[in-house]
Amino acid sequence: MSRGILFVVSAPAGCGKDTILEKALAKEINLCYSVSATTRAMRAGETEGISYYFKSKEEFEKMIADGELLEHTEYCGNYYGTPEQTVRDSLESGQNVVLKIEIEGAENIKRLIPEAVLIFILPPSMQELKRRLYKRGTEDEETIEKRLKQAEKEISFAENYDYVIVNGELEKAVHDFVSIVSAESFKTNRNRELIEALKNNDTIE
């Protein structure tokens, strides 16, 4: 059985990464979402264990000390991290896994797992990003301005990713994401077992 592929998705707040992943996961059968842990407050509509594992600062720091996280970072005053065991178990079973994490976390993942595929989601414009942040209605003006400044910094790192997707029209962005997942599964270096099987006159199923 081929090892699963690890996909890492990053984007500035307001770029629609959650919606893209939700719709893509409904289309792509061999793809599961790895739920991250965070110390930030739960927002309206979010669910424990589905949106995030919501932890206190003390609980999160214990996870760090116990070596339970594949990576972790601090972003806008809160901790974010990826529980390790579930990710590694899924990959070993042949399941593709997608992580939604910040830039620093993505860089850490790439160092730990070089074959991971990094995808960055861009807004169609900074003006549109600002409009979306205000439309969410979840943060005050000062926080939104901080997020916009943070977004400018984050976008400068997009060139370090393997792929970029512009979320101007949602269905196209979802299609682009699923296309990347599909294309990666056909890469030669991920299918050497199939090639060897044919060379040995075995039947490929």
C-alpha positions in Angstrom: 0.0 0.0 0.0 1.3 3.5 -0.9 1.9 5.9 1.9 -0.6 8.8 2.0 0.2 12.3 0.9 0.4 15.2 3.4 -1.1 18.4 2.2 -0.5 21.7 4.1 -2.8 24.6 3.4 -2.1 28.2 4.5 -3.8 31.5 3.8 -4.4 34.9 5.4 -7.5 35.2 7.6 -10.6 35.8 5.4 -9.3 34.0 2.3 -11.9 31.3 2.6 -9.6 28.3 3.3 -12.2 26.7 5.7 -14.9 26.8 3.0 -12.6 25.5 0.3 -11.5 22.6 2.5 -15.0 21.8 3.5 -16.2 21.5 -0.1 -13.1 19.8 -1.3 -13.3 17.1 1.5 -16.8 16.4 0.3 -15.5 15.6 -3.2 -12.2 13.9 -2.5 -12.8 10.5 -0.9 -9.2 9.7 0.0 -8.6 12.9 2.0 -9.1 13.5 5.7 -8.7 16.7 7.7 -6.4 16.8 10.6 -7.9 18.9 13.4 -5.5 21.3 15.0 -5.3 22.4 18.6 -5.4 26.1 19.6 -5.7 28.3 22.6 -7.8 30.9 20.8 -11.5 31.3 21.8 -14.1 29.3 20.0 -16.1 31.4 17.5 -19.8 31.2 16.7 -20.6 28.1 14.6 -17.4 26.3 15.6 -17.4 22.8 17.2 -14.9 21.2 19.6 -13.0 18.4 17.9 -14.2 19.4 14.4 -13.2 23.0 14.0 -10.3 22.8 16.5 -9.3 21.2 19.8 -9.8 24.2 22.0 -7.2 24.2 24.8 -6.2 26.5 27.6 -2.6 27.8 27.5 -1.7 25.4 30.3 -3.1 22.4 28.5 -1.4 23.4 25.2 2.0 23.8 26.9 1.6 20.4 28.5 1.0 18.9 25.0 4.3 20.6 23.9 6.2 19.3 26.9 4.8 15.7 26.4 5.9 15.7 22.7 2.3 15.3 21.4 2.6 17.9 18.6 4.0 17.5 15.2 4.5 21.2 15.0 3.3 24.3 16.9 3.5 28.0 16.6 2.2 31.2 18.1 0.0 33.5 15.9 -1.7 36.7 17.0 -1.2 35.9 20.6 -2.5 32.3 20.5 -0.9 28.9 20.2 -1.7 26.6 17.2 -0.4 23.1 16.8 -0.9 19.7 15.0 -1.4 16.5 17.1 1.2 14.1 15.7 0.0 10.5 16.2 -3.3 10.8 14.2 -1.5 12.3 11.2 1.3 9.7 11.1 -1.2 6.8 11.5 -3.4 8.1 8.7 -0.4 8.5 6.3 0.9 5.1 7.1 -2.5 3.6 6.3 -2.5 5.2 2.8 -4.9 8.0 3.7 -4.1 11.5 2.4 -4.2 14.1 5.1 -4.7 17.9 4.9 -3.5 20.3 7.5 -4.7 23.9 7.8 -1.9 25.7 9.5 0.0 29.0 9.6 3.2 29.8 7.7 5.6 29.1 10.5 3.9 25.8 11.1 4.0 24.9 7.4 7.7 25.6 7.3 8.2 23.3 10.3 6.2 20.6 8.6 8.3 20.8 5.5 11.5 20.4 7.5 10.0 17.3 9.3 8.3 15.8 6.3 10.0 17.1 3.1 7.6 15.3 0.8 4.6 17.3 2.2 2.8 19.4 -0.5 2.3 23.0 0.5 -0.7 25.0 -0.9 -1.2 28.7 -0.4 -4.6 30.4 -0.9 -4.6 34.0 -2.0 -7.3 36.6 -2.1 -8.2 38.2 -5.5 -7.1 41.6 -4.0 -6.4 43.2 -0.7 -9.5 45.3 -1.1 -11.6 42.1 -1.4 -9.9 40.6 1.6 -10.7 43.6 3.7 -14.4 43.4 2.6 -14.6 39.8 3.6 -13.0 40.4 7.0 -15.6 43.1 7.7 -18.4 41.0 6.4 -17.6 38.1 8.8 -18.5 40.4 11.7 -16.5 38.4 14.2 -13.8 41.0 15.0 -13.5 44.7 15.8 -11.9 47.2 13.5 -8.6 47.2 15.3 -8.3 43.4 15.0 -9.2 43.5 11.3 -6.5 46.1 10.6 -4.0 43.9 12.4 -5.1 40.9 10.3 -4.7 42.9 7.1 -1.1 43.9 8.0 -0.4 40.3 8.9 -1.9 39.2 5.6 0.6 41.4 3.7 3.5 39.7 5.5 2.0 36.2 4.9 1.5 36.7 1.2 5.2 37.5 0.8 5.9 33.8 1.8 3.5 32.4 -0.8 6.4 31.9 -3.2 7.9 29.2 -0.9 4.8 27.0 -1.4 4.4 24.3 -4.1 1.1 25.7 -5.3 -1.0 28.9 -5.1 -4.8 29.1 -5.5 -6.6 32.4 -5.9 -10.0 32.3 -4.2 -11.9 34.7 -6.4 -14.7 32.4 -7.4 -15.3 29.6 -4.8 -16.2 26.7 -7.0 -13.1 27.3 -9.2 -10.9 27.4 -6.1 -12.4 24.2 -4.9 -11.8 22.6 -8.3 -8.2 23.8 -8.3 -7.6 22.3 -4.9 -9.1 18.9 -5.8 -7.1 19.0 -9.1 -3.8 19.4 -7.1 -4.7 16.5 -4.8 -5.5 14.3 -7.8 -2.3 15.3 -9.8 0.0 14.7 -6.8 -1.4 11.1 -6.5 -0.3 10.4 -10.1 3.3 11.5 -9.7 5.9 8.9 -10.7 7.7 8.9 -7.3 4.4 8.0 -5.6 3.7 5.1 -7.9 6.9 3.1 -8.0 5.2 0.1 -6.6 2.8 0.0 -9.5 5.6 0.3 -12.0 7.5 -2.5 -10.3 4.4 -4.7 -10.3 4.0 -4.4 -14.0 7.7 -5.1 -14.6 7.1 -8.3 -12.6 4.1 -9.2 -14.7 1.7 -8.7 -11.8 -1.8 -7.3 -12.3 -2.6 -3.8 -11.1 -6.0 -3.3 -9.5 
